[in-house]
Amino acid sequence: MELDIQCEEMSPSRWAELLTTMKSCKTIRLDDCNLSSSNCEDLSSIINTNPSLTELKLNNNELGDAGVEYLCKGLLTPSCSLQKLWLQNCNLTSASCETLRSVLSAQPSLTELHVGDNRLGTAGVKVLCQGMMNPSCKLQKLQLEYCELTADIVEALNAALQSKPTLKELSLSNNTLGDTAVKQLCQGLVEASCNLELLHLENCGITSDSCMEISAVLRNKSSLMDLSVGDNKIGDSGLALLCQGLMHPSCKIQKLWLWDCDLTSASCKDLSRLISTKETLTEISLIDNNLRDSGMEMLCQALKDPKSKLQELWVRECGLTTACCKAVSSALSTSKHLKVLHIGENKLGDAGVELLCEGLMHPNCNIQSLWLGNCDLTTGCCASLATVMATKQSLTELDLSYNPLDDEGIRKICEALRKPSCNVQQLILYDILWSSEVDDELRALEESKPEVKIIS
């Protein structure tokens, strides 16, 4: 049994009602429910008396250190079988870390700890690392984003990594680490016996200086499938170094996020080689890099390679125009694997999207999610988009936000949605002006096709 409630104010009567339900739940998720430390006292009792409870998610609640102390009393009981604990943005400080250390040291069932968006600080996380080093700790996933960590944390993290072969996921994004600390961390990861599968280092003050060490992790950890170094100024030179590790035969990367990394079209030669030859790679994000049309054309050529297995390509806000759309259309008509294309916030225009629609209509194209928000589109391209919607069975999600489509364009889109052959389940239309009559038509359409969600 699962309890999943979000963004609900908890009255005393409602809370009492839910407590009865929680006694038999396997999963409890109560994000954004205005919970406090007093609720944690009740939850501690639930943890103690419900041995089937394996996941507890309490993100975005003002629990505070006192609330976590209550929770940990339940977590430390022998009957507790909790595996996943989410406490993101719960107003925790380093004071909570001593209590959580006790849980890590004594509760082998706990495999996931998510404590990002809390002011734990370097001193607090050092205490958590002590708990990780206990032989009883079997932690597999540790999320420490936005925890006000500095370079001083790396020695403690490396010691924990050395003693924790079970660890599979480590997220340290949005902490002020810097190149020197990241180099030390990567050296520790290469030496550690853990089979890391996910490493997130977004916005950590990384430059090209530490990319050789990250590349070494890619070469030496064949288990690593998910790497995110977005929002770091690694540049084209850093990307070239990363690609040395990414192209190594032992690297089995699947998901690669390089958004806002100061890349230009010069990086696209290396990226194209990666896309066309690394058959494990299924998702790449290049959002907010100055790739331009020339870079995109190189990527599209790689997508057409039979060895490419890429399923998701994110190239939003990459300086693209109508000029690259013929190449994108050709890639869409050739690649059977590509399912998600985020190409919004580029000046494609109606002419560019008309070209894209030609590729989308090809039998080889299996696109499921297409994002065209803020692409300078007007009513002029809506007839072609409507045809794609009505005939392309694979297409289930379409974003046309921030485009001046007006009543005429929206009506064409609605006409396509009404057709039984249309399989679009989510249509995103943020910040588009239409009349009250069209608004009524949209609401009526949602009522007639409840499986369709129109977000505006």
GIPEJO-V862088 format. One record per residue. RES is the residue in one letter. SS is DSSP state (hx for helix, st for strand, lp for the rest). Layout:
res:RES ss:SS
res:RES ss:SS
//
This chain:
res:M ss:lp
res:E ss:st
res:L ss:st
res:D ss:st
res:I ss:st
res:Q ss:st
res:C ss:lp
res:E ss:lp
res:E ss:lp
res:M ss:lp
res:S ss:lp
res:P ss:hx
res:S ss:hx
res:R ss:hx
res:W ss:hx
res:A ss:hx
res:E ss:hx
res:L ss:hx
res:L ss:hx
res:T ss:hx
res:T ss:hx
res:M ss:hx
res:K ss:lp
res:S ss:lp
res:C ss:lp
res:K ss:lp
res:T ss:st
res:I ss:st
res:R ss:st
res:L ss:st
res:D ss:st
res:D ss:lp
res:C ss:lp
res:N ss:lp
res:L ss:lp
res:S ss:lp
res:S ss:hx
res:S ss:hx
res:N ss:hx
res:C ss:hx
res:E ss:hx
res:D ss:hx
res:L ss:hx
res:S ss:hx
res:S ss:hx
res:I ss:hx
res:I ss:hx
res:N ss:hx
res:T ss:hx
res:N ss:lp
res:P ss:lp
res:S ss:lp
res:L ss:lp
res:T ss:lp
res:E ss:st
res:L ss:st
res:K ss:st
res:L ss:lp
res:N ss:lp
res:N ss:lp
res:N ss:lp
res:E ss:lp
res:L ss:lp
res:G ss:hx
res:D ss:hx
res:A ss:hx
res:G ss:hx
res:V ss:hx
res:E ss:hx
res:Y ss:hx
res:L ss:hx
res:C ss:hx
res:K ss:hx
res:G ss:hx
res:L ss:hx
res:L ss:lp
res:T ss:lp
res:P ss:lp
res:S ss:lp
res:C ss:lp
res:S ss:lp
res:L ss:lp
res:Q ss:lp
res:K ss:st
res:L ss:st
res:W ss:st
res:L ss:lp
res:Q ss:lp
res:N ss:lp
res:C ss:lp
res:N ss:lp
res:L ss:lp
res:T ss:st
res:S ss:lp
res:A ss:hx
res:S ss:hx
res:C ss:hx
res:E ss:hx
res:T ss:hx
res:L ss:hx
res:R ss:hx
res:S ss:hx
res:V ss:hx
res:L ss:hx
res:S ss:hx
res:A ss:hx
res:Q ss:lp
res:P ss:lp
res:S ss:lp
res:L ss:lp
res:T ss:lp
res:E ss:st
res:L ss:st
res:H ss:st
res:V ss:lp
res:G ss:lp
res:D ss:lp
res:N ss:lp
res:R ss:st
res:L ss:lp
res:G ss:hx
res:T ss:hx
res:A ss:hx
res:G ss:hx
res:V ss:hx
res:K ss:hx
res:V ss:hx
res:L ss:hx
res:C ss:hx
res:Q ss:hx
res:G ss:hx
res:M ss:hx
res:M ss:lp
res:N ss:lp
res:P ss:lp
res:S ss:lp
res:C ss:lp
res:K ss:lp
res:L ss:lp
res:Q ss:lp
res:K ss:st
res:L ss:st
res:Q ss:st
res:L ss:lp
res:E ss:lp
res:Y ss:lp
res:C ss:lp
res:E ss:lp
res:L ss:lp
res:T ss:lp
res:A ss:hx
res:D ss:hx
res:I ss:hx
res:V ss:hx
res:E ss:hx
res:A ss:hx
res:L ss:hx
res:N ss:hx
res:A ss:hx
res:A ss:hx
res:L ss:hx
res:Q ss:hx
res:S ss:hx
res:K ss:lp
res:P ss:lp
res:T ss:lp
res:L ss:lp
res:K ss:lp
res:E ss:st
res:L ss:st
res:S ss:st
res:L ss:lp
res:S ss:lp
res:N ss:lp
res:N ss:lp
res:T ss:lp
res:L ss:lp
res:G ss:hx
res:D ss:hx
res:T ss:hx
res:A ss:hx
res:V ss:hx
res:K ss:hx
res:Q ss:hx
res:L ss:hx
res:C ss:hx
res:Q ss:hx
res:G ss:hx
res:L ss:hx
res:V ss:hx
res:E ss:hx
res:A ss:lp
res:S ss:lp
res:C ss:lp
res:N ss:lp
res:L ss:lp
res:E ss:lp
res:L ss:st
res:L ss:st
res:H ss:st
res:L ss:lp
res:E ss:lp
res:N ss:lp
res:C ss:lp
res:G ss:lp
res:I ss:lp
res:T ss:st
res:S ss:hx
res:D ss:hx
res:S ss:hx
res:C ss:hx
res:M ss:hx
res:E ss:hx
res:I ss:hx
res:S ss:hx
res:A ss:hx
res:V ss:hx
res:L ss:hx
res:R ss:hx
res:N ss:hx
res:K ss:lp
res:S ss:lp
res:S ss:lp
res:L ss:lp
res:M ss:lp
res:D ss:st
res:L ss:st
res:S ss:st
res:V ss:lp
res:G ss:lp
res:D ss:lp
res:N ss:lp
res:K ss:st
res:I ss:lp
res:G ss:hx
res:D ss:hx
res:S ss:hx
res:G ss:hx
res:L ss:hx
res:A ss:hx
res:L ss:hx
res:L ss:hx
res:C ss:hx
res:Q ss:hx
res:G ss:hx
res:L ss:hx
res:M ss:lp
res:H ss:lp
res:P ss:lp
res:S ss:lp
res:C ss:lp
res:K ss:lp
res:I ss:lp
res:Q ss:lp
res:K ss:st
res:L ss:st
res:W ss:st
res:L ss:lp
res:W ss:lp
res:D ss:lp
res:C ss:lp
res:D ss:lp
res:L ss:lp
res:T ss:st
res:S ss:hx
res:A ss:hx
res:S ss:hx
res:C ss:hx
res:K ss:hx
res:D ss:hx
res:L ss:hx
res:S ss:hx
res:R ss:hx
res:L ss:hx
res:I ss:hx
res:S ss:hx
res:T ss:hx
res:K ss:lp
res:E ss:lp
res:T ss:lp
res:L ss:lp
res:T ss:lp
res:E ss:st
res:I ss:st
res:S ss:st
res:L ss:lp
res:I ss:lp
res:D ss:lp
res:N ss:lp
res:N ss:st
res:L ss:lp
res:R ss:hx
res:D ss:hx
res:S ss:hx
res:G ss:hx
res:M ss:hx
res:E ss:hx
res:M ss:hx
res:L ss:hx
res:C ss:hx
res:Q ss:hx
res:A ss:hx
res:L ss:hx
res:K ss:lp
res:D ss:lp
res:P ss:lp
res:K ss:lp
res:S ss:lp
res:K ss:lp
res:L ss:lp
res:Q ss:lp
res:E ss:st
res:L ss:st
res:W ss:st
res:V ss:lp
res:R ss:lp
res:E ss:lp
res:C ss:lp
res:G ss:lp
res:L ss:lp
res:T ss:st
res:T ss:hx
res:A ss:hx
res:C ss:hx
res:C ss:hx
res:K ss:hx
res:A ss:hx
res:V ss:hx
res:S ss:hx
res:S ss:hx
res:A ss:hx
res:L ss:hx
res:S ss:hx
res:T ss:hx
res:S ss:lp
res:K ss:lp
res:H ss:lp
res:L ss:lp
res:K ss:lp
res:V ss:st
res:L ss:st
res:H ss:st
res:I ss:lp
res:G ss:lp
res:E ss:lp
res:N ss:lp
res:K ss:st
res:L ss:lp
res:G ss:hx
res:D ss:hx
res:A ss:hx
res:G ss:hx
res:V ss:hx
res:E ss:hx
res:L ss:hx
res:L ss:hx
res:C ss:hx
res:E ss:hx
res:G ss:hx
res:L ss:hx
res:M ss:lp
res:H ss:lp
res:P ss:lp
res:N ss:lp
res:C ss:lp
res:N ss:lp
res:I ss:lp
res:Q ss:lp
res:S ss:st
res:L ss:st
res:W ss:st
res:L ss:lp
res:G ss:lp
res:N ss:lp
res:C ss:lp
res:D ss:lp
res:L ss:lp
res:T ss:lp
res:T ss:hx
res:G ss:hx
res:C ss:hx
res:C ss:hx
res:A ss:hx
res:S ss:hx
res:L ss:hx
res:A ss:hx
res:T ss:hx
res:V ss:hx
res:M ss:hx
res:A ss:hx
res:T ss:hx
res:K ss:lp
res:Q ss:lp
res:S ss:lp
res:L ss:lp
res:T ss:lp
res:E ss:st
res:L ss:st
res:D ss:st
res:L ss:lp
res:S ss:lp
res:Y ss:lp
res:N ss:lp
res:P ss:lp
res:L ss:lp
res:D ss:hx
res:D ss:hx
res:E ss:hx
res:G ss:hx
res:I ss:hx
res:R ss:hx
res:K ss:hx
res:I ss:hx
res:C ss:hx
res:E ss:hx
res:A ss:hx
res:L ss:hx
res:R ss:hx
res:K ss:lp
res:P ss:lp
res:S ss:lp
res:C ss:lp
res:N ss:lp
res:V ss:lp
res:Q ss:lp
res:Q ss:st
res:L ss:st
res:I ss:st
res:L ss:lp
res:Y ss:lp
res:D ss:lp
res:I ss:lp
res:L ss:lp
res:W ss:lp
res:S ss:lp
res:S ss:hx
res:E ss:hx
res:V ss:hx
res:D ss:hx
res:D ss:hx
res:E ss:hx
res:L ss:hx
res:R ss:hx
res:A ss:hx
res:L ss:hx
res:E ss:hx
res:E ss:hx
res:S ss:hx
res:K ss:lp
res:P ss:lp
res:E ss:lp
res:V ss:lp
res:K ss:st
res:I ss:st
res:I ss:st
res:S ss:lp
//
